[in-house]
Amino acid sequence: MSSTNTYRDAVLQDRANENRELRCEAARALELIERGDVEQAKSLLRRISRTTTEQ
């Protein structure tokens, strides 16, 4: 395997891990909304938004 493929695979794995974390955080926000804790859900979603726009 070339170093280019290794690098590409590492980048793809990092992206997959980030996507997994975002899905988990979004699921947590949904749970908060369903429990009626809208303000905490909004705070979590703002944090997620800042994290994804900084990249």
mmCIF file as gemmi writes it, N, C-alpha and C atoms, coordinates in Angstrom:
data_model
loop_
_atom_site.group_PDB
_atom_site.id
_atom_site.type_symbol
_atom_site.label_atom_id
_atom_site.label_alt_id
_atom_site.label_comp_id
_atom_site.label_asym_id
_atom_site.label_entity_id
_atom_site.label_seq_id
_atom_site.pdbx_PDB_ins_code
_atom_site.Cartn_x
_atom_site.Cartn_y
_atom_site.Cartn_z
_atom_site.occupancy
_atom_site.B_iso_or_equiv
_atom_site.pdbx_formal_charge
_atom_site.auth_seq_id
_atom_site.auth_asym_id
_atom_site.pdbx_PDB_model_num
ATOM 1 N N . MET Axp A 1 ? 0.853 -1.178 0 1 0 ? 1 A 1
ATOM 2 C CA . MET Axp A 1 ? 0 0 0 1 0 ? 1 A 1
ATOM 3 C C . MET Axp A 1 ? 0.897 1.237 0 1 0 ? 1 A 1
ATOM 4 N N . SER Axp A 2 ? 0.601 2.186 -0.858 1 0 ? 2 A 1
ATOM 5 C CA . SER Axp A 2 ? 1.423 3.386 -0.936 1 0 ? 2 A 1
ATOM 6 C C . SER Axp A 2 ? 1.113 4.321 0.227 1 0 ? 2 A 1
ATOM 7 N N . SER Axp A 3 ? 2.039 5.245 0.447 1 0 ? 3 A 1
ATOM 8 C CA . SER Axp A 3 ? 1.826 6.2 1.54 1 0 ? 3 A 1
ATOM 9 C C . SER Axp A 3 ? 0.628 7.108 1.246 1 0 ? 3 A 1
ATOM 10 N N . THR Axp A 4 ? 0.335 7.347 -0.046 1 0 ? 4 A 1
ATOM 11 C CA . THR Axp A 4 ? -0.827 8.153 -0.409 1 0 ? 4 A 1
ATOM 12 C C . THR Axp A 4 ? -2.11 7.459 0.018 1 0 ? 4 A 1
ATOM 13 N N . ASN Axp A 5 ? -2.187 6.16 -0.223 1 0 ? 5 A 1
ATOM 14 C CA . ASN Axp A 5 ? -3.372 5.4 0.184 1 0 ? 5 A 1
ATOM 15 C C . ASN Axp A 5 ? -3.484 5.354 1.701 1 0 ? 5 A 1
ATOM 16 N N . THR Axp A 6 ? -2.379 5.201 2.377 1 0 ? 6 A 1
ATOM 17 C CA . THR Axp A 6 ? -2.386 5.163 3.829 1 0 ? 6 A 1
ATOM 18 C C . THR Axp A 6 ? -2.889 6.489 4.392 1 0 ? 6 A 1
ATOM 19 N N . TYR Axp A 7 ? -2.386 7.578 3.833 1 0 ? 7 A 1
ATOM 20 C CA . TYR Axp A 7 ? -2.827 8.904 4.28 1 0 ? 7 A 1
ATOM 21 C C . TYR Axp A 7 ? -4.316 9.079 4.013 1 0 ? 7 A 1
ATOM 22 N N . ARG Axp A 8 ? -4.755 8.723 2.804 1 0 ? 8 A 1
ATOM 23 C CA . ARG Axp A 8 ? -6.166 8.862 2.451 1 0 ? 8 A 1
ATOM 24 C C . ARG Axp A 8 ? -7.041 8.027 3.382 1 0 ? 8 A 1
ATOM 25 N N . ASP Axp A 9 ? -6.613 6.815 3.662 1 0 ? 9 A 1
ATOM 26 C CA . ASP Axp A 9 ? -7.375 5.952 4.572 1 0 ? 9 A 1
ATOM 27 C C . ASP Axp A 9 ? -7.449 6.555 5.973 1 0 ? 9 A 1
ATOM 28 N N . ALA Axp A 10 ? -6.363 7.151 6.425 1 0 ? 10 A 1
ATOM 29 C CA . ALA Axp A 10 ? -6.353 7.777 7.751 1 0 ? 10 A 1
ATOM 30 C C . ALA Axp A 10 ? -7.306 8.977 7.782 1 0 ? 10 A 1
ATOM 31 N N . VAL Axp A 11 ? -7.294 9.775 6.717 1 0 ? 11 A 1
ATOM 32 C CA . VAL Axp A 11 ? -8.195 10.925 6.645 1 0 ? 11 A 1
ATOM 33 C C . VAL Axp A 11 ? -9.64 10.462 6.637 1 0 ? 11 A 1
ATOM 34 N N . LEU Axp A 12 ? -9.925 9.439 5.854 1 0 ? 12 A 1
ATOM 35 C CA . LEU Axp A 12 ? -11.298 8.914 5.801 1 0 ? 12 A 1
ATOM 36 C C . LEU Axp A 12 ? -11.73 8.352 7.146 1 0 ? 12 A 1
ATOM 37 N N . GLN Axp A 13 ? -10.823 7.683 7.842 1 0 ? 13 A 1
ATOM 38 C CA . GLN Axp A 13 ? -11.146 7.14 9.162 1 0 ? 13 A 1
ATOM 39 C C . GLN Axp A 13 ? -11.413 8.257 10.155 1 0 ? 13 A 1
ATOM 40 N N . ASP Axp A 14 ? -10.609 9.323 10.099 1 0 ? 14 A 1
ATOM 41 C CA . ASP Axp A 14 ? -10.838 10.473 10.972 1 0 ? 14 A 1
ATOM 42 C C . ASP Axp A 14 ? -12.207 11.083 10.706 1 0 ? 14 A 1
ATOM 43 N N . ARG Axp A 15 ? -12.538 11.231 9.433 1 0 ? 15 A 1
ATOM 44 C CA . ARG Axp A 15 ? -13.837 11.814 9.072 1 0 ? 15 A 1
ATOM 45 C C . ARG Axp A 15 ? -14.979 10.918 9.551 1 0 ? 15 A 1
ATOM 46 N N . ALA Axp A 16 ? -14.821 9.611 9.403 1 0 ? 16 A 1
ATOM 47 C CA . ALA Axp A 16 ? -15.853 8.678 9.867 1 0 ? 16 A 1
ATOM 48 C C . ALA Axp A 16 ? -16.032 8.789 11.38 1 0 ? 16 A 1
ATOM 49 N N . ASN Axp A 17 ? -14.922 8.92 12.1 1 0 ? 17 A 1
ATOM 50 C CA . ASN Axp A 17 ? -14.999 9.072 13.559 1 0 ? 17 A 1
ATOM 51 C C . ASN Axp A 17 ? -15.701 10.369 13.942 1 0 ? 17 A 1
ATOM 52 N N . GLU Axp A 18 ? -15.388 11.466 13.243 1 0 ? 18 A 1
ATOM 53 C CA . GLU Axp A 18 ? -16.042 12.742 13.516 1 0 ? 18 A 1
ATOM 54 C C . GLU Axp A 18 ? -17.54 12.647 13.24 1 0 ? 18 A 1
ATOM 55 N N . ASN Axp A 19 ? -17.9 12.003 12.138 1 0 ? 19 A 1
ATOM 56 C CA . ASN Axp A 19 ? -19.317 11.845 11.803 1 0 ? 19 A 1
ATOM 57 C C . ASN Axp A 19 ? -20.04 11.028 12.863 1 0 ? 19 A 1
ATOM 58 N N . ARG Axp A 20 ? -19.403 9.988 13.359 1 0 ? 20 A 1
ATOM 59 C CA . ARG Axp A 20 ? -19.997 9.154 14.403 1 0 ? 20 A 1
ATOM 60 C C . ARG Axp A 20 ? -20.238 9.983 15.662 1 0 ? 20 A 1
ATOM 61 N N . GLU Axp A 21 ? -19.245 10.799 16.027 1 0 ? 21 A 1
ATOM 62 C CA . GLU Axp A 21 ? -19.394 11.653 17.208 1 0 ? 21 A 1
ATOM 63 C C . GLU Axp A 21 ? -20.533 12.657 17.017 1 0 ? 21 A 1
ATOM 64 N N . LEU Axp A 22 ? -20.628 13.244 15.824 1 0 ? 22 A 1
ATOM 65 C CA . LEU Axp A 22 ? -21.709 14.191 15.558 1 0 ? 22 A 1
ATOM 66 C C . LEU Axp A 22 ? -23.073 13.53 15.638 1 0 ? 22 A 1
ATOM 67 N N . ARG Axp A 23 ? -23.19 12.317 15.11 1 0 ? 23 A 1
ATOM 68 C CA . ARG Axp A 23 ? -24.471 11.605 15.187 1 0 ? 23 A 1
ATOM 69 C C . ARG Axp A 23 ? -24.844 11.327 16.634 1 0 ? 23 A 1
ATOM 70 N N . CYS Axp A 24 ? -23.883 10.957 17.439 1 0 ? 24 A 1
ATOM 71 C CA . CYS Axp A 24 ? -24.148 10.697 18.865 1 0 ? 24 A 1
ATOM 72 C C . CYS Axp A 24 ? -24.59 11.976 19.572 1 0 ? 24 A 1
ATOM 73 N N . GLU Axp A 25 ? -23.919 13.082 19.277 1 0 ? 25 A 1
ATOM 74 C CA . GLU Axp A 25 ? -24.285 14.356 19.899 1 0 ? 25 A 1
ATOM 75 C C . GLU Axp A 25 ? -25.668 14.811 19.43 1 0 ? 25 A 1
ATOM 76 N N . ALA Axp A 26 ? -25.973 14.603 18.158 1 0 ? 26 A 1
ATOM 77 C CA . ALA Axp A 26 ? -27.303 14.972 17.647 1 0 ? 26 A 1
ATOM 78 C C . ALA Axp A 26 ? -28.38 14.124 18.318 1 0 ? 26 A 1
ATOM 79 N N . ALA Axp A 27 ? -28.093 12.844 18.528 1 0 ? 27 A 1
ATOM 80 C CA . ALA Axp A 27 ? -29.047 11.967 19.212 1 0 ? 27 A 1
ATOM 81 C C . ALA Axp A 27 ? -29.253 12.444 20.653 1 0 ? 27 A 1
ATOM 82 N N . ARG Axp A 28 ? -28.182 12.882 21.287 1 0 ? 28 A 1
ATOM 83 C CA . ARG Axp A 28 ? -28.303 13.409 22.655 1 0 ? 28 A 1
ATOM 84 C C . ARG Axp A 28 ? -29.164 14.668 22.653 1 0 ? 28 A 1
ATOM 85 N N . ALA Axp A 29 ? -28.97 15.547 21.672 1 0 ? 29 A 1
ATOM 86 C CA . ALA Axp A 29 ? -29.789 16.759 21.584 1 0 ? 29 A 1
ATOM 87 C C . ALA Axp A 29 ? -31.26 16.404 21.409 1 0 ? 29 A 1
ATOM 88 N N . LEU Axp A 30 ? -31.535 15.411 20.589 1 0 ? 30 A 1
ATOM 89 C CA . LEU Axp A 30 ? -32.912 14.973 20.396 1 0 ? 30 A 1
ATOM 90 C C . LEU Axp A 30 ? -33.508 14.454 21.704 1 0 ? 30 A 1
ATOM 91 N N . GLU Axp A 31 ? -32.735 13.667 22.44 1 0 ? 31 A 1
ATOM 92 C CA . GLU Axp A 31 ? -33.214 13.163 23.733 1 0 ? 31 A 1
ATOM 93 C C . GLU Axp A 31 ? -33.524 14.318 24.679 1 0 ? 31 A 1
ATOM 94 N N . LEU Axp A 32 ? -32.667 15.331 24.686 1 0 ? 32 A 1
ATOM 95 C CA . LEU Axp A 32 ? -32.904 16.491 25.547 1 0 ? 32 A 1
ATOM 96 C C . LEU Axp A 32 ? -34.201 17.194 25.164 1 0 ? 32 A 1
ATOM 97 N N . ILE Axp A 33 ? -34.42 17.358 23.86 1 0 ? 33 A 1
ATOM 98 C CA . ILE Axp A 33 ? -35.652 18.003 23.388 1 0 ? 33 A 1
ATOM 99 C C . ILE Axp A 33 ? -36.866 17.183 23.792 1 0 ? 33 A 1
ATOM 100 N N . GLU Axp A 34 ? -36.788 15.885 23.606 1 0 ? 34 A 1
ATOM 101 C CA . GLU Axp A 34 ? -37.917 15.016 23.965 1 0 ? 34 A 1
ATOM 102 C C . GLU Axp A 34 ? -38.225 15.069 25.455 1 0 ? 34 A 1
ATOM 103 N N . ARG Axp A 35 ? -37.201 15.294 26.28 1 0 ? 35 A 1
ATOM 104 C CA . ARG Axp A 35 ? -37.411 15.42 27.725 1 0 ? 35 A 1
ATOM 105 C C . ARG Axp A 35 ? -37.875 16.806 28.114 1 0 ? 35 A 1
ATOM 106 N N . GLY Axp A 36 ? -37.869 17.728 27.152 1 0 ? 36 A 1
ATOM 107 C CA . GLY Axp A 36 ? -38.307 19.079 27.439 1 0 ? 36 A 1
ATOM 108 C C . GLY Axp A 36 ? -37.189 20.03 27.822 1 0 ? 36 A 1
ATOM 109 N N . ASP Axp A 37 ? -35.963 19.579 27.761 1 0 ? 37 A 1
ATOM 110 C CA . ASP Axp A 37 ? -34.817 20.414 28.127 1 0 ? 37 A 1
ATOM 111 C C . ASP Axp A 37 ? -34.277 21.101 26.872 1 0 ? 37 A 1
ATOM 112 N N . VAL Axp A 38 ? -35.108 21.987 26.325 1 0 ? 38 A 1
ATOM 113 C CA . VAL Axp A 38 ? -34.807 22.625 25.047 1 0 ? 38 A 1
ATOM 114 C C . VAL Axp A 38 ? -33.577 23.531 25.154 1 0 ? 38 A 1
ATOM 115 N N . GLU Axp A 39 ? -33.437 24.256 26.244 1 0 ? 39 A 1
ATOM 116 C CA . GLU Axp A 39 ? -32.3 25.177 26.376 1 0 ? 39 A 1
ATOM 117 C C . GLU Axp A 39 ? -30.971 24.417 26.353 1 0 ? 39 A 1
ATOM 118 N N . GLN Axp A 40 ? -30.899 23.286 27.037 1 0 ? 40 A 1
ATOM 119 C CA . GLN Axp A 40 ? -29.655 22.514 27.028 1 0 ? 40 A 1
ATOM 120 C C . GLN Axp A 40 ? -29.416 21.92 25.645 1 0 ? 40 A 1
ATOM 121 N N . ALA Axp A 41 ? -30.48 21.502 24.973 1 0 ? 41 A 1
ATOM 122 C CA . ALA Axp A 41 ? -30.345 20.973 23.609 1 0 ? 41 A 1
ATOM 123 C C . ALA Axp A 41 ? -29.819 22.063 22.675 1 0 ? 41 A 1
ATOM 124 N N . LYS Axp A 42 ? -30.344 23.275 22.819 1 0 ? 42 A 1
ATOM 125 C CA . LYS Axp A 42 ? -29.878 24.391 21.988 1 0 ? 42 A 1
ATOM 126 C C . LYS Axp A 42 ? -28.399 24.663 22.25 1 0 ? 42 A 1
ATOM 127 N N . SER Axp A 43 ? -28 24.609 23.493 1 0 ? 43 A 1
ATOM 128 C CA . SER Axp A 43 ? -26.603 24.829 23.84 1 0 ? 43 A 1
ATOM 129 C C . SER Axp A 43 ? -25.705 23.755 23.202 1 0 ? 43 A 1
ATOM 130 N N . LEU Axp A 44 ? -26.135 22.524 23.288 1 0 ? 44 A 1
ATOM 131 C CA . LEU Axp A 44 ? -25.381 21.418 22.691 1 0 ? 44 A 1
ATOM 132 C C . LEU Axp A 44 ? -25.284 21.587 21.176 1 0 ? 44 A 1
ATOM 133 N N . LEU Axp A 45 ? -26.391 21.937 20.544 1 0 ? 45 A 1
ATOM 134 C CA . LEU Axp A 45 ? -26.388 22.118 19.093 1 0 ? 45 A 1
ATOM 135 C C . LEU Axp A 45 ? -25.512 23.301 18.675 1 0 ? 45 A 1
ATOM 136 N N . ARG Axp A 46 ? -25.487 24.344 19.471 1 0 ? 46 A 1
ATOM 137 C CA . ARG Axp A 46 ? -24.589 25.471 19.165 1 0 ? 46 A 1
ATOM 138 C C . ARG Axp A 46 ? -23.133 25.03 19.242 1 0 ? 46 A 1
ATOM 139 N N . ARG Axp A 47 ? -22.81 24.243 20.262 1 0 ? 47 A 1
ATOM 140 C CA . ARG Axp A 47 ? -21.433 23.755 20.413 1 0 ? 47 A 1
ATOM 141 C C . ARG Axp A 47 ? -21.052 22.867 19.234 1 0 ? 47 A 1
ATOM 142 N N . ILE Axp A 48 ? -21.971 21.981 18.838 1 0 ? 48 A 1
ATOM 143 C CA . ILE Axp A 48 ? -21.716 21.118 17.682 1 0 ? 48 A 1
ATOM 144 C C . ILE Axp A 48 ? -21.478 21.98 16.442 1 0 ? 48 A 1
ATOM 145 N N . SER Axp A 49 ? -22.307 22.997 16.277 1 0 ? 49 A 1
ATOM 146 C CA . SER Axp A 49 ? -22.199 23.872 15.115 1 0 ? 49 A 1
ATOM 147 C C . SER Axp A 49 ? -20.856 24.584 15.085 1 0 ? 49 A 1
ATOM 148 N N . ARG Axp A 50 ? -20.42 25.097 16.208 1 0 ? 50 A 1
ATOM 149 C CA . ARG Axp A 50 ? -19.122 25.783 16.265 1 0 ? 50 A 1
ATOM 150 C C . ARG Axp A 50 ? -17.991 24.819 15.942 1 0 ? 50 A 1
ATOM 151 N N . THR Axp A 51 ? -18.082 23.614 16.458 1 0 ? 51 A 1
ATOM 152 C CA . THR Axp A 51 ? -17.036 22.616 16.223 1 0 ? 51 A 1
ATOM 153 C C . THR Axp A 51 ? -16.926 22.274 14.739 1 0 ? 51 A 1
ATOM 154 N N . THR Axp A 52 ? -18.059 22.096 14.078 1 0 ? 52 A 1
ATOM 155 C CA . THR Axp A 52 ? -18.027 21.688 12.674 1 0 ? 52 A 1
ATOM 156 C C . THR Axp A 52 ? -17.646 22.839 11.756 1 0 ? 52 A 1
ATOM 157 N N . THR Axp A 53 ? -17.949 24.079 12.119 1 0 ? 53 A 1
ATOM 158 C CA . THR Axp A 53 ? -17.608 25.199 11.243 1 0 ? 53 A 1
ATOM 159 C C . THR Axp A 53 ? -16.15 25.625 11.401 1 0 ? 53 A 1
ATOM 160 N N . GLU Axp A 54 ? -15.497 25.211 12.475 1 0 ? 54 A 1
ATOM 161 C CA . GLU Axp A 54 ? -14.092 25.556 12.689 1 0 ? 54 A 1
ATOM 162 C C . GLU Axp A 54 ? -13.161 24.694 11.871 1 0 ? 54 A 1
ATOM 163 N N . GLN Axp A 55 ? -13.65 23.602 11.352 1 0 ? 55 A 1
ATOM 164 C CA . GLN Axp A 55 ? -12.77 22.671 10.631 1 0 ? 55 A 1
ATOM 165 C C . GLN Axp A 55 ? -12.583 23.057 9.199 1 0 ? 55 A 1
